[in-house]
Amino acid sequence: MNLCGWEVNKLNSDRINPIRLSITYAHYQFLNIIRAPISILLGIALPVLTFLLFIVSQSKFATNANVATSAMIGLCIFGIMANTMINIAYELALIKRTAWGSYVKALPVYPASRNIGYSVAISFIGLLSTVPVILVALTITSATIKGVYWFGFILSLIFSIIPFMLIGAVIGILFSWRSAIAISQIIMFTLAFAGGLFIPPVAFPNWLNDI
């Protein structure tokens, strides 16, 4: 009887659009995330607090348009990376240990849709973390982006989610949840430092630039 039921479900799953299934997973995962708003607030607050402490608090940086604008862009990318990579790795690794995760994995549907749904929902939080940084930078500091460049700026932020989302997904699928947190943090800070989000690449010593 169970076998027959499984066959019926399998036949029904063949008619399910994988994109629609991914959207459904993303919708319910987002609802699950907002049930614990403190985690969202912490993720959104981290980039803007960093901007306030290291840029706004120093007038020589806040009044320099180039420095303030570069810091705004860099911390937007950092917010996306921190929220996306770590949380996706953690969620995908943790779901493997839960009874609900085991049940969902046993369903005759597309595993990729489930992973994409989780990743999209979490990535949306990463994109939200850029909003306070942009508002603070444009209102308190000399940071500025000319009108014609706004489209490229927003588009770049959206596309920057993709590599971090994929890295986090790979970590979450391959490692346990404890290992996933540590590995994603190491990779995140390495990429942030090497990419010049903390220190401008022009300030690197020659040996570090060679690397």
Sequence and secondary structure as in RCSB ss.txt:
>XXXX:A:sequence
MNLCGWEVNKLNSDRINPIRLSITYAHYQFLNIIRAPISILLGIALPVLTFLLFIVSQSKFATNANVATSAMIGL
CIFGIMANTMINIAYELALIKRTAWGSYVKALPVYPASRNIGYSVAISFIGLLSTVPVILVALTITSATIKGVYW
FGFILSLIFSIIPFMLIGAVIGILFSWRSAIAISQIIMFTLAFAGGLFIPPVAFPNWLNDI
>XXXX:A:secstr
 HHHHHHHHHHHHTTS HHHHHHHHHHHHHHHHTTSHHHHHHHHHHHHHHHIIIIIT HHHHT HHHHHHHHHHH
HHHHHHHHHHHHHHHHHHHGGGSHHHHHHHHSSS HHHHHHHHHHHHHHHHHHTHHHHHHHHHHHSS    GGGH
HHHHHHHHHHHHHHHHHHHHHHHHS HHHHHHHHHHHHHHHHHHTTSSS GGGS HHHHH 
